[in-house]
């Protein structure tokens, strides 16, 4: 009974679940706003939003010993993989909005295998959505060092309330510790040092909004000085502003993988006009901060059919990669799906291995120098370079010239034959 003598016994399972979840939150305040965002007994127009009979069926199903889902009842990460499956299915039916919280599973694993996280490293995603990229870093870290008991230190920031809740639940179901903060990363990055600077990390992974409008006036006096000192303040689209923020989030040996629109690595190149994006690309290339660019297949992402690119940054490249940029064209490694294409699981590790090896592969990997990038006016699109490896460029030009000369010779022969034919026609006409 409550203090007024009324029974507090739940009327039905919906009310019971709501009270149970809120009791859990009282004992675990960090879950406030995460698992208690749904009222299972809510009504509208005299009708329950969630039918109590359906809730009963769900509870009874998972109470059956054959289907129990406790951590002791299933294989490691079974719940996490099931949750990922549900997120993907939800994304498939959510259209444009899905891109705000879900990065395709295979893209996340490709990024994680390229980053190769080590036990205890600090990893951050400033646009974490459902925290899938952070979770995959930890899964790959366990795969690379299965005996280690030291987890990664995972942090993420997310603006949308619903995605923030999904991210926390994703971490819990994967049995991982992820610190997630809510807020607009560009305006108010939450992970800072005691003196107010942006906290740095060993690894940054992110899939921020592509081609996001960027107002340079808002950031002309950026308190964290992320733009003016790192190539200048961009205008129009914010893709390179995200990479400037990424660089600020990296420590002296940090590395990053960021998913962007393909236009981010080409816009402004070859233009006679001054272009801010091209200038920022130049700044990154000239300082040897771009380790590589990976072109992804079309129609992978849920908010667009366009291909994306992964831009890989490194604050301290290995000696063998210094002064070089690895360009991987993964657009052929695609399987058709409905409603979206996907990269087959068997191709993810081989793509990562080819990228990390950093050697030219005809039709898939090109290795260029920063000087070559300068000659191309900082066009870093893999599709521009793959198939034009350094060893074949001279031969390709010679072959092209030979073809032109051959065509020119054929054209001369054709012209001569045509003249003789016309002469014959005129003779017949005269006769």
Number of C-alpha atoms within 10 A of each C-alpha: 8 8 6 6 7 8 10 8 10 12 10 13 18 22 16 14 18 19 17 12 18 18 12 14 17 11 9 10 11 11 17 15 15 19 17 18 14 12 16 22 20 15 12 7 6 7 10 13 13 14 15 16 11 12 15 13 11 11 12 11 13 13 12 10 9 9 12 13 15 10 14 8 12 12 10 12 14 15 19 19 14 13 16 19 13 12 21 18 11 13 22 17 12 13 14 13 12 20 20 21 24 25 26 21 19 17 19 23 22 25 25 25 24 22 23 16 22 20 16 15 16 20 27 31 26 30 26 28 30 26 31 24 30 27 25 19 27 24 21 20 24 19 13 15 13 10 8 13 10 13 17 23 19 25 21 29 24 27 17 16 15 15 20 25 22 20 26 26 21 23 21 14 16 22 15 20 16 22 15 23 19 19 18 15 18 16 11 10 19 20 21 12 10 8 7 11 15 18 17 21 24 22 28 28 27 28 24 23 16 20 16 13 12 17 14 18 10 9 18 13 12 15 11 14 15 24 23 15 10 17 20 19 24 23 17 13 18 22 25 24 24 25 27 23 20 25 24 19 26 24 17 12 12 21 27 30 28 21 26 24 20 23 17 23 22 17 17 20 21 13 10 7 8 10 15 19 26 24 19 22 25 20 17 19 22 16 11 21 22 25 26 25 25 29 24 26 22 17 19 26 25 25 19 17 13 14 17 23 24 24 24 24 25 21 19 16 18 9 8 8 19 15 18 23 24 26 28 30 26 21 17 13 16 17 12 12 11 7 12 16 18 22 23 12 12 9 15 20 14 13 21 21 14 17 25 16 11 21 14 22 15 12 16 23 26 26 24 21 17 20 14 15 18 15 10 14 18 26 23 29 20 26 19 14 22 20 18 19 18 15 9 12 12 12 11 13 11 12 12 12 12 12 12 12 12 12 12 12 12 12 12 12 12 12 12 11 12 12 12 12 12 11 12 12 12 11 10 9 8 7 6
